[in-house]
Amino acid sequence: MRRRARKTLAVRTAAVALTLVSAVACGRTAPAGQPSQVQPSVADTATVPAQLAVPAGQRLVATLTVDRGSQVYACTKGAWTLKEPAAVLTSGTEEVLHTAGPQWISTSDGSAVTGAASATVAVPGAVPELLLKATAHRGSGLFGDVSYIQRLDTHGGLAPAGACTDGTQQAVGYTAQYRFYTPAQ
């Protein structure tokens, strides 16, 4: 079972890396000086708990959902701890990689945003919903000016139950909706 989990994780990691490399190699970038735009989804129906509301003066610029994703846990001192997310988020033709940091990377323009949780709401049977504040940026594309990120409508992704053997890893599938905000101008 552990061997299959490691193989699955390796395949997913390789798929994420290949997606990024192929997007860059195929020239899927926005014209110079113009960030790619992802329109908020009309099916954007996730309820936002009051604790996760973004501050006034923010504008929603993208809503993406987890197409393929896992929360990756590592066993340390006999207990499971979150190592990193490994997910591909999509909206229409836009694809975004979600990795450790936590960081989101646009495969269209290479821009990235890293965030830190500023509020959490527990969800029974799933990873918590979050409000994250941007802490770092790369590039001027989709994520160049993102100030806040919401993780909403989470399902699955909880740490494995029970004891574990130090050094082992396990990926646990999850789904969620991510919303990205920039300062309104």
MARVO-280553 format. One record per atom (N, C-alpha, C): residue number from 0; y, z, x; atom name. Coordinates in steps of 0.2 Angstrom, whole numbers, padded with zeros to 4 digits. Example, Ala and Ser with C-alpha at 12.3 -4.5 7.8 and 13.67 -1.06 7.14 Angstrom:
BEGIN
resi/py/pz/px/name
0/-0028/0039/0066/N
0/-0022/0039/0062/CA
0/-0016/0039/0066/C
1/-0011/0035/0064/N
1/-0005/0036/0068/CA
1/0000/0039/0064/C
//
This chain:
BEGIN
resi/py/pz/px/name
0/-0006/0000/0004/N
0/0000/0000/0000/CA
0/0006/0000/0004/C
1/0006/0004/0010/N
1/0012/0005/0014/CA
1/0013/-0002/0018/C
2/0008/-0005/0020/N
2/0008/-0011/0023/CA
2/0011/-0017/0019/C
3/0009/-0017/0012/N
3/0012/-0022/0008/CA
3/0020/-0020/0007/C
4/0022/-0014/0006/N
4/0029/-0012/0005/CA
4/0033/-0014/0011/C
5/0030/-0013/0017/N
5/0034/-0016/0023/CA
5/0034/-0023/0024/C
6/0029/-0027/0022/N
6/0029/-0034/0022/CA
6/0034/-0036/0016/C
7/0034/-0033/0011/N
7/0039/-0035/0005/CA
7/0046/-0034/0008/C
8/0047/-0029/0011/N
8/0054/-0027/0014/CA
8/0056/-0032/0019/C
9/0051/-0034/0023/N
9/0052/-0039/0029/CA
9/0054/-0046/0025/C
10/0050/-0048/0020/N
10/0051/-0054/0017/CA
10/0058/-0054/0014/C
11/0060/-0049/0010/N
11/0067/-0048/0007/CA
11/0072/-0048/0012/C
12/0072/-0045/0018/N
12/0077/-0045/0023/CA
12/0078/-0052/0026/C
13/0072/-0055/0027/N
13/0072/-0062/0030/CA
13/0076/-0067/0025/C
14/0074/-0066/0018/N
14/0077/-0070/0013/CA
14/0085/-0069/0013/C
15/0087/-0063/0013/N
15/0094/-0061/0013/CA
15/0097/-0064/0019/C
16/0094/-0064/0025/N
16/0097/-0067/0031/CA
16/0097/-0074/0031/C
17/0092/-0077/0028/N
17/0092/-0085/0028/CA
17/0097/-0087/0023/C
18/0098/-0083/0017/N
18/0103/-0085/0012/CA
18/0110/-0086/0015/C
19/0112/-0080/0019/N
19/0118/-0080/0023/CA
19/0119/-0086/0028/C
20/0113/-0087/0032/N
20/0114/-0092/0037/CA
20/0114/-0099/0034/C
21/0110/-0100/0029/N
21/0110/-0107/0026/CA
21/0117/-0108/0022/C
22/0120/-0103/0019/N
22/0127/-0104/0016/CA
22/0132/-0106/0021/C
23/0132/-0102/0027/N
23/0137/-0104/0032/CA
23/0135/-0111/0035/C
24/0129/-0112/0036/N
24/0127/-0119/0039/CA
24/0129/-0125/0035/C
25/0128/-0123/0028/N
25/0129/-0129/0023/CA
25/0137/-0130/0022/C
26/0141/-0125/0025/N
26/0148/-0126/0024/CA
26/0150/-0124/0017/C
27/0147/-0119/0014/N
27/0149/-0116/0007/CA
27/0155/-0112/0008/C
28/0160/-0114/0010/N
28/0166/-0110/0011/CA
28/0172/-0113/0007/C
29/0177/-0108/0005/N
29/0183/-0110/0002/CA
29/0187/-0114/0007/C
30/0192/-0118/0004/N
30/0196/-0122/0008/CA
30/0200/-0116/0012/C
31/0203/-0118/0018/N
31/0206/-0114/0022/CA
31/0212/-0111/0019/C
32/0213/-0104/0019/N
32/0218/-0100/0016/CA
32/0217/-0099/0008/C
33/0212/-0101/0006/N
33/0211/-0100/-0002/CA
33/0204/-0097/-0003/C
34/0205/-0090/-0005/N
34/0199/-0087/-0007/CA
34/0195/-0090/-0012/C
35/0188/-0089/-0012/N
35/0184/-0091/-0018/CA
35/0185/-0087/-0024/C
36/0185/-0089/-0030/N
36/0186/-0085/-0036/CA
36/0180/-0084/-0040/C
37/0178/-0078/-0042/N
37/0173/-0077/-0046/CA
37/0176/-0074/-0053/C
38/0175/-0078/-0058/N
38/0177/-0076/-0064/CA
38/0173/-0070/-0067/C
39/0177/-0065/-0070/N
39/0173/-0060/-0073/CA
39/0168/-0063/-0079/C
40/0163/-0060/-0079/N
40/0158/-0063/-0084/CA
40/0160/-0061/-0091/C
41/0159/-0066/-0096/N
41/0160/-0064/-0103/CA
41/0155/-0059/-0106/C
42/0149/-0059/-0102/N
42/0144/-0054/-0104/CA
42/0145/-0047/-0101/C
43/0151/-0046/-0099/N
43/0152/-0040/-0095/CA
43/0153/-0034/-0100/C
44/0147/-0031/-0102/N
44/0147/-0026/-0107/CA
44/0145/-0019/-0105/C
45/0145/-0018/-0099/N
45/0143/-0011/-0096/CA
45/0149/-0006/-0098/C
46/0147/-0001/-0101/N
46/0151/0005/-0102/CA
46/0154/0008/-0096/C
47/0160/0010/-0096/N
47/0163/0013/-0090/CA
47/0164/0020/-0091/C
48/0160/0025/-0088/N
48/0162/0032/-0089/CA
48/0169/0034/-0087/C
49/0172/0038/-0090/N
49/0179/0040/-0088/CA
49/0180/0042/-0081/C
50/0175/0045/-0078/N
50/0175/0047/-0071/CA
50/0175/0041/-0066/C
51/0173/0035/-0069/N
51/0172/0030/-0064/CA
51/0178/0024/-0066/C
52/0183/0026/-0070/N
52/0188/0022/-0071/CA
52/0192/0020/-0065/C
53/0194/0014/-0064/N
53/0199/0013/-0058/CA
53/0206/0015/-0059/C
54/0210/0017/-0054/N
54/0217/0019/-0055/CA
54/0221/0013/-0058/C
55/0226/0015/-0062/N
55/0231/0010/-0065/CA
55/0233/0005/-0059/C
56/0235/-0001/-0061/N
56/0237/-0006/-0056/CA
56/0232/-0010/-0053/C
57/0226/-0010/-0055/N
57/0221/-0014/-0052/CA
57/0219/-0019/-0057/C
58/0216/-0025/-0054/N
58/0214/-0031/-0058/CA
58/0207/-0033/-0056/C
59/0203/-0034/-0061/N
59/0196/-0036/-0060/CA
59/0196/-0043/-0058/C
60/0193/-0044/-0052/N
60/0192/-0051/-0049/CA
60/0185/-0054/-0049/C
61/0180/-0049/-0050/N
61/0173/-0052/-0050/CA
61/0169/-0047/-0053/C
62/0164/-0049/-0057/N
62/0158/-0046/-0059/CA
62/0152/-0049/-0057/C
63/0148/-0046/-0053/N
63/0142/-0048/-0051/CA
63/0136/-0044/-0053/C
64/0130/-0047/-0054/N
64/0124/-0043/-0056/CA
64/0119/-0043/-0050/C
65/0115/-0038/-0050/N
65/0109/-0039/-0045/CA
65/0104/-0044/-0047/C
66/0103/-0049/-0043/N
66/0098/-0054/-0045/CA
66/0092/-0052/-0042/C
67/0092/-0050/-0036/N
67/0086/-0047/-0032/CA
67/0088/-0041/-0028/C
68/0085/-0035/-0029/N
68/0088/-0029/-0026/CA
68/0083/-0024/-0025/C
69/0084/-0020/-0020/N
69/0080/-0014/-0018/CA
69/0085/-0009/-0015/C
70/0083/-0002/-0016/N
70/0086/0003/-0013/CA
70/0081/0005/-0008/C
71/0082/0005/-0001/N
71/0077/0006/0004/CA
71/0078/0013/0006/C
72/0072/0016/0006/N
72/0071/0023/0008/CA
72/0067/0024/0014/C
73/0069/0029/0019/N
73/0065/0030/0025/CA
73/0063/0038/0024/C
74/0057/0039/0027/N
74/0054/0046/0027/CA
74/0057/0049/0034/C
75/0060/0055/0033/N
75/0063/0059/0038/CA
75/0061/0066/0037/C
76/0057/0069/0042/N
76/0055/0076/0041/CA
76/0052/0077/0034/C
77/0047/0072/0032/N
77/0043/0073/0026/CA
77/0047/0072/0020/C
78/0053/0069/0020/N
78/0057/0068/0014/CA
78/0060/0061/0014/C
79/0060/0058/0008/N
79/0063/0052/0007/CA
79/0071/0052/0007/C
80/0074/0048/0011/N
80/0081/0048/0011/CA
80/0084/0040/0011/C
81/0089/0039/0007/N
81/0092/0032/0007/CA
81/0094/0030/0014/C
82/0091/0024/0015/N
82/0093/0021/0021/CA
82/0098/0015/0020/C
83/0097/0011/0015/N
83/0102/0006/0014/CA
83/0100/0002/0007/C
84/0105/-0001/0004/N
84/0103/-0006/-0001/CA
84/0101/-0013/0002/C
85/0097/-0017/-0001/N
85/0096/-0023/0001/CA
85/0096/-0028/-0005/C
86/0101/-0031/-0007/N
86/0102/-0034/-0013/CA
86/0106/-0041/-0013/C
87/0104/-0045/-0017/N
87/0108/-0052/-0018/CA
87/0111/-0051/-0025/C
88/0118/-0051/-0025/N
88/0121/-0051/-0032/CA
88/0123/-0058/-0033/C
89/0124/-0060/-0040/N
89/0126/-0067/-0042/CA
89/0130/-0066/-0048/C
90/0134/-0072/-0048/N
90/0138/-0073/-0054/CA
90/0140/-0081/-0054/C
91/0136/-0085/-0058/N
91/0137/-0092/-0058/CA
91/0134/-0094/-0051/C
92/0138/-0098/-0047/N
92/0136/-0100/-0041/CA
92/0137/-0096/-0035/C
93/0141/-0091/-0036/N
93/0143/-0086/-0031/CA
93/0137/-0081/-0030/C
94/0136/-0080/-0023/N
94/0130/-0076/-0021/CA
94/0134/-0071/-0016/C
95/0132/-0065/-0016/N
95/0134/-0060/-0012/CA
95/0129/-0055/-0010/C
96/0129/-0054/-0003/N
96/0124/-0049/0000/CA
96/0126/-0042/0000/C
97/0122/-0038/-0002/N
97/0124/-0031/-0002/CA
97/0119/-0027/0003/C
98/0122/-0024/0008/N
98/0119/-0021/0013/CA
98/0121/-0014/0015/C
99/0119/-0011/0020/N
99/0121/-0004/0023/CA
99/0128/-0004/0024/C
100/0131/0002/0023/N
100/0138/0003/0024/CA
100/0141/0007/0019/C
101/0140/0006/0012/N
101/0138/0000/0009/CA
101/0143/-0006/0010/C
102/0141/-0012/0011/N
102/0145/-0017/0012/CA
102/0143/-0023/0007/C
103/0147/-0027/0005/N
103/0146/-0033/0001/CA
103/0149/-0039/0005/C
104/0145/-0044/0006/N
104/0147/-0050/0010/CA
104/0146/-0056/0006/C
105/0152/-0060/0005/N
105/0152/-0067/0001/CA
105/0148/-0072/0005/C
106/0143/-0075/0003/N
106/0140/-0081/0006/CA
106/0144/-0087/0006/C
107/0149/-0087/0001/N
107/0154/-0093/0001/CA
107/0159/-0093/0006/C
108/0162/-0088/0008/N
108/0168/-0088/0012/CA
108/0167/-0083/0018/C
109/0162/-0079/0018/N
109/0161/-0074/0024/CA
109/0165/-0068/0023/C
110/0169/-0067/0018/N
110/0173/-0061/0018/CA
110/0168/-0055/0016/C
111/0171/-0049/0018/N
111/0166/-0043/0016/CA
111/0171/-0037/0015/C
112/0168/-0033/0011/N
112/0171/-0026/0010/CA
112/0166/-0021/0011/C
113/0168/-0015/0014/N
113/0164/-0009/0014/CA
113/0168/-0004/0010/C
114/0164/0000/0007/N
114/0166/0006/0003/CA
114/0163/0012/0004/C
115/0167/0017/0001/N
115/0164/0024/0001/CA
115/0165/0027/-0006/C
116/0159/0031/-0008/N
116/0159/0033/-0015/CA
116/0165/0038/-0016/C
117/0169/0038/-0021/N
117/0174/0043/-0023/CA
117/0172/0046/-0030/C
118/0167/0044/-0034/N
118/0165/0047/-0040/CA
118/0158/0045/-0041/C
119/0154/0049/-0044/N
119/0147/0048/-0046/CA
119/0146/0050/-0053/C
120/0142/0046/-0057/N
120/0139/0049/-0063/CA
120/0131/0048/-0063/C
121/0128/0053/-0064/N
121/0120/0053/-0064/CA
121/0118/0049/-0070/C
122/0112/0045/-0069/N
122/0109/0041/-0074/CA
122/0102/0043/-0074/C
123/0099/0045/-0079/N
123/0092/0047/-0080/CA
123/0088/0041/-0078/C
124/0083/0043/-0073/N
124/0078/0038/-0071/CA
124/0081/0032/-0067/C
125/0087/0033/-0064/N
125/0090/0027/-0060/CA
125/0095/0030/-0055/C
126/0097/0026/-0050/N
126/0102/0028/-0045/CA
126/0108/0029/-0049/C
127/0113/0033/-0047/N
127/0119/0035/-0051/CA
127/0124/0029/-0051/C
128/0128/0029/-0056/N
128/0133/0024/-0056/CA
128/0139/0027/-0052/C
129/0143/0022/-0049/N
129/0148/0024/-0044/CA
129/0154/0021/-0045/C
130/0160/0024/-0042/N
130/0166/0021/-0041/CA
130/0167/0022/-0033/C
131/0168/0016/-0030/N
131/0169/0016/-0023/CA
131/0176/0014/-0021/C
132/0179/0017/-0016/N
132/0185/0015/-0013/CA
132/0184/0011/-0007/C
133/0187/0005/-0006/N
133/0187/0001/0000/CA
133/0189/0005/0006/C
134/0185/0004/0011/N
134/0187/0007/0017/CA
134/0188/0002/0023/C
135/0186/-0004/0022/N
135/0186/-0009/0027/CA
135/0185/-0016/0024/C
136/0189/-0021/0027/N
136/0188/-0028/0025/CA
136/0187/-0033/0031/C
137/0184/-0038/0029/N
137/0184/-0044/0034/CA
137/0185/-0050/0030/C
138/0190/-0054/0033/N
138/0191/-0061/0030/CA
138/0196/-0060/0025/C
139/0199/-0066/0022/N
139/0204/-0066/0017/CA
139/0201/-0069/0011/C
140/0195/-0070/0010/N
140/0192/-0073/0004/CA
140/0191/-0068/-0002/C
141/0185/-0069/-0005/N
141/0184/-0065/-0011/CA
141/0185/-0058/-0010/C
142/0183/-0055/-0005/N
142/0183/-0048/-0004/CA
142/0189/-0046/0001/C
143/0193/-0050/0003/N
143/0199/-0049/0007/CA
143/0204/-0043/0005/C
144/0205/-0043/-0002/N
144/0210/-0038/-0004/CA
144/0206/-0033/-0009/C
145/0200/-0032/-0009/N
145/0197/-0028/-0014/CA
145/0198/-0021/-0012/C
146/0200/-0017/-0018/N
146/0202/-0010/-0017/CA
146/0197/-0005/-0020/C
147/0194/-0007/-0025/N
147/0189/-0003/-0028/CA
147/0183/-0007/-0031/C
148/0177/-0004/-0031/N
148/0171/-0007/-0033/CA
148/0168/-0002/-0038/C
149/0165/-0004/-0043/N
149/0161/0000/-0048/CA
149/0154/-0002/-0048/C
150/0149/0002/-0048/N
150/0142/0001/-0049/CA
150/0140/0004/-0056/C
151/0139/-0001/-0060/N
151/0137/0001/-0067/CA
151/0131/-0001/-0070/C
152/0129/0001/-0075/N
152/0123/-0001/-0079/CA
152/0116/-0001/-0074/C
153/0115/0005/-0071/N
153/0110/0005/-0066/CA
153/0103/0006/-0069/C
154/0098/0003/-0066/N
154/0091/0004/-0069/CA
154/0087/0004/-0062/C
155/0082/0009/-0062/N
155/0078/0010/-0056/CA
155/0081/0012/-0050/C
156/0078/0011/-0044/N
156/0080/0012/-0038/CA
156/0080/0019/-0035/C
157/0077/0024/-0039/N
157/0076/0031/-0037/CA
157/0071/0031/-0031/C
158/0072/0036/-0027/N
158/0068/0038/-0021/CA
158/0061/0039/-0023/C
159/0056/0037/-0019/N
159/0049/0038/-0021/CA
159/0048/0045/-0022/C
160/0043/0047/-0026/N
160/0041/0054/-0027/CA
160/0036/0056/-0022/C
161/0036/0063/-0021/N
161/0031/0066/-0017/CA
161/0032/0065/-0009/C
162/0028/0068/-0006/N
162/0028/0068/0002/CA
162/0027/0062/0005/C
163/0030/0061/0011/N
163/0029/0055/0015/CA
163/0028/0056/0022/C
164/0026/0051/0026/N
164/0025/0051/0033/CA
164/0031/0049/0037/C
165/0033/0053/0041/N
165/0039/0051/0045/CA
165/0039/0044/0048/C
166/0044/0041/0047/N
166/0045/0034/0050/CA
166/0043/0029/0045/C
167/0040/0030/0039/N
167/0038/0025/0034/CA
167/0045/0023/0030/C
168/0044/0017/0028/N
168/0050/0015/0023/CA
168/0047/0012/0017/C
169/0051/0013/0012/N
169/0049/0010/0005/CA
169/0055/0007/0002/C
170/0054/0001/-0001/N
170/0059/-0002/-0005/CA
170/0058/-0001/-0012/C
171/0063/0001/-0016/N
171/0062/0002/-0023/CA
171/0067/-0002/-0027/C
172/0064/-0007/-0031/N
172/0068/-0011/-0035/CA
172/0073/-0008/-0040/C
173/0079/-0011/-0040/N
173/0084/-0009/-0045/CA
173/0088/-0014/-0047/C
174/0092/-0013/-0053/N
174/0097/-0018/-0055/CA
174/0103/-0014/-0057/C
175/0109/-0018/-0057/N
175/0115/-0015/-0058/CA
175/0120/-0020/-0059/C
176/0126/-0018/-0061/N
176/0132/-0023/-0062/CA
176/0137/-0020/-0057/C
177/0140/-0025/-0053/N
177/0145/-0023/-0048/CA
177/0152/-0026/-0050/C
178/0157/-0022/-0051/N
178/0164/-0025/-0052/CA
178/0168/-0024/-0047/C
179/0172/-0029/-0045/N
179/0177/-0028/-0039/CA
179/0184/-0029/-0041/C
180/0188/-0025/-0039/N
180/0195/-0025/-0041/CA
180/0200/-0025/-0035/C
181/0206/-0028/-0036/N
181/0211/-0029/-0031/CA
181/0217/-0026/-0035/C
182/0222/-0024/-0030/N
182/0229/-0022/-0033/CA
182/0232/-0028/-0037/C
183/0234/-0026/-0043/N
183/0238/-0031/-0048/CA
183/0244/-0033/-0044/C
184/0246/-0039/-0044/N
184/0252/-0042/-0041/CA
184/0256/-0045/-0046/C
//
